[in-house]
Amino acid sequence: MTEIELKFQVPEAARAAVLAAVAGRGGTARSVRLQAAYFDTPDGRLAAAGVALRLRREGTRWVQTLKAAGDDAMTRLEHNVPRRERSAVPPAPDLALHAGTPAGERLAALLGPGDELVCRYRTDIRRMQRAVRRQGALLELAFDQGRIVAGDAAVPVCELEIELLRGEPAALLDAARTWVAHHGLWLDLRSKAERGTLLAAGAARAEARKAQATAASLAECVQQIAVNASTVASGDFGDEHLHQLRVGLRRLRSALALFAPGDEDDPLAAGAAALFRALGAARDQAAIAGPLRTQLAEAMHEAGLALAPPDWSAAPAEDPAHIVRATAAQTWLLDALRAGLIAPANDDVTERLAAWHRRVRRDAKRFATLADEARHRLRKRLKRLRYAVEFSRGRLPAKKTARLLKALGELQTRLGALTDAVVALQALREAPADDAAAAFARGWLVARRAALADACAPALADFISAKTPW
């Protein structure tokens, strides 16, 4: 079977209200304790493939469940089989119970005849659940509180799951919007299995979700956004999660401009742009405080200066977790999930690709005369063109497309380094004139900006001379 659900983290201040809302007034809600053991190979092969094998005690019986990742953020493959055992400890997994199912086929492809399965972690959850009807659909609300345990380590669980039992996915998304607006919830695509796997491995967080270059759908763009937004909203994220979230937002805007042009007031595109800008200060600080700060410290040392790099804190960034958790951002994310359910029009996009390419090529030819702002605008247009070519791979000749993408990628990298230097230089505009570290940094960055601009020349030439595949 296919499971369609969304899961939300519940802030501490809203937990009592969410519990009361799930319980309802009609007495139809039920509370159950769910104790589960999750099995995997010692090397975590199932988890690496997005597969989870679970034995869960529901009341007095055990239920064996196999889950596997679906095609989008809302969908998963799932197969449940009640077990006859009534023991206090979980029985050994019986893989034959899943034979002949889509999830079972994925499991069989991962395991060999002699592969051992071990319990990697456990969960102990108190669940309040109730079925509700909404707009012709049947939904199940499940409020889970408890913990995930792996050895001596444990993490708390407090989340609301909304599952579509019958009807259209749009009804699930509409219900989710209401819960987000009323209780300040935020979407979390990390399953208990994923959190348990990380806990068992002693890892802080999952890797950032990068773009799937061969995918041409809005759904894939939304998946990249949603996965990274979940990690950022958790508050435990790295610079790459934030970067890939912004990449996903820009890719989505490019896809909308390519497949659905003409609507400048499209709320989905406008919302993506607003979230992208809101996260920009944090991303800029990460770029400055990381590689550039290290390189500047080395330059000061080589110059014999006992100075610390200046503090780029004139424009402190808002916590990205707070930005992503905000109701406006979460509501937009649900709208994006809805848009991802709709396939883009299969029309001829080569005219738009050609027009975008002409504009980028024109600016690339006069790059040496462009001011910093115009160079930044060139980089943004270059990104849009690159993403659009990736989206259109299946419609274009493979070899020419690959050569153009290589040229676009190299030029984007060069321009990215130049942009970071410009951003760092602009951030020092308010530094006091008598600040020796800031004065050295300004001079170093001016020279670096010039050197990086010169280093763009080969990539610019390769792009200008690259044959187009349309």
Secondary structure as UniProt FT lines:
FT   STRAND          2..9
FT   HELIX           12..14
FT   HELIX           15..23
FT   STRAND          30..40
FT   TURN            42..43
FT   HELIX           45..48
FT   TURN            49..50
FT   STRAND          51..58
FT   TURN            59..60
FT   STRAND          61..69
FT   TURN            73..74
FT   STRAND          75..82
FT   HELIX           95..98
FT   TURN            99..100
FT   HELIX           102..110
FT   TURN            113..114
FT   STRAND          118..134
FT   TURN            135..136
FT   STRAND          137..150
FT   TURN            151..152
FT   STRAND          153..166
FT   HELIX           169..183
FT   STRAND          186..187
FT   HELIX           192..201
FT   TURN            213..214
FT   HELIX           218..234
FT   HELIX           239..259
FT   TURN            261..262
FT   TURN            264..265
FT   HELIX           267..278
FT   HELIX           280..287
FT   HELIX           288..292
FT   HELIX           293..302
FT   TURN            303..304
FT   HELIX           320..325
FT   HELIX           327..340
FT   HELIX           350..365
FT   HELIX           367..369
FT   HELIX           372..391
FT   HELIX           393..395
FT   HELIX           398..427
FT   TURN            428..430
FT   TURN            433..434
FT   HELIX           436..455
FT   HELIX           457..465
//
